[in-house]
């Protein structure tokens, strides 16, 4: 999975597992052996249905939830086993934006105080404590970056709309000039017209500040708009990863094909594809062999027995975990119904 | 109020206004909504959160009982006026003639009774049948809705079912008395896309299998395009545009509809560098601007928009928009993302 070349990956994930113990000796494998790497300045989208482990993966990447096993290398350094104290200086270089813009802001504090907190906790680049004048200037800059008026600093979270609150959350995430931002469903609670504004803001900041994003969402169209690469997850594992347009337009995994076909397009007169039958199986007792075989229209006996591993299907970095990957032509016709 | 209602209309809503009291004022959350729903028609009601979609639906059902709420206008269902109808009479209609499906089937079912018990109860509330007869019908309905092993599923509690199955059970319950009107409020919003596709297909099939008319409330333009015959776009409690779905999507007449369609990131075709977002956010109902409610965000706004309410005029066959532009002879450019339309294969 390691990408060779002159620059090193900013994030390298190796065989990451997160298992939750349940009563009666049951185990829930939320993240079930995930490996990928992200280059600096890249945007990796992670998509999947609810319960596929995408949010748990996002939290494990920043060690907000400790992983059960496996490694997360941030700028070449394994952070999975670092004690919290050693990890804290690294925390300013990796930040997170959550879905619920209201729950992530303390309702009793003014926006200015909320945004100043990380600046007070962490020292500046020279290791000095920031002066209140420096903090005030930074707050002005941040407001400008996320296109909010400076008067917003004196107001409380409830005085803002959902879109504006998400701008505040983004401002807080970029306050310490991080390299990596993990955004977990940052626009799914917003209305489409506002959602487009926030997606544009994410894209602008990425270019302006050279950020790297892990963009987690269930909406494939949103993910495609912002990402260079896309990883599709199903029951705790990445089943397909590659260039965003390649994965979504010529999917090699039958699940990706079904997922893209199932999304209602805002266009009338399209032929409707046959929807995938059944529900996502429970992650507590997931199917043997290929985890998708219970719903796969191309299932064969080998799929029931042998768990497919992620392997490259071309030299563009398009990888798929399927014994019988769809050919580009077949997948294109599948997608168009 | 409506004297000459066409015979084909099942539901005729005229100038519906729902006002909630706040700080000594009456604030119209739904402000003069009119539309008709024909027999065996699927009408999509779209709008952003706070546009009044759900309040409209609840008002149709007579389900708004907050103190001090004023509902005015007329809702004519099969020649009966629903606005002002006593609750006792309404209760006979609700569940039997008009049924509703909610977004969250978990909270719509009682967690302490089995699915089957709750559907039996609804049947027995409206018809004089024995428990066994009711259960037989429940099991058949569940089976019709694509619930596997309906007999056993009927004996299960809501929390034991997956989201998709719960929504199927919810639809089975709504259809238990063969209602002529089904109101579905965001029925697939809580579901994953692959399950959403199954439920939408089920809803489309109800028109033929149960001869139902459906009012589908959603915020997802994709769901409307796939499912509805006609579409009504609400903005800030008012109708912005109404028309046949294909015409409305191909050439929207209201700048809000056009902006809404353009701001959806495309899944097919080339990726735009930036999404054409609509600036700003919808106004709160208490600070709705004078004139057109969309004017502060509208790229085409001019003095005529801020002085008076825009006229609701026809822009095509059965296609209306509340906008001054068509009258002034400056129709909107056709759909911005034409490449999407071209790429789609012919059905």
Interface residues (C-beta under 8 A of the other chain):
Chain A: X49 X50 X161 X163 X164 X191 X192 X193 X194 X195 X196 X197 X199 X200 X203 X218 X220 X221 X222 X224 X225 X245 X248 X249 X258 X259 X260 X262 X263 X264 X265 X266 X267 X268 X269 X270 X271 X272 X273 X275 X276 X277 X279 X280 X295 X336 X337
Chain B: X48 X49 X162 X163 X164 X165 X192 X193 X194 X195 X196 X197 X198 X200 X201 X219 X220 X221 X222 X223 X224 X225 X226 X227 X245 X246 X249 X250 X259 X260 X261 X263 X264 X265 X266 X267 X268 X271 X272 X274 X275 X276 X277 X278 X279 X281 X282 X340 X341 X344 X345 X346 X347
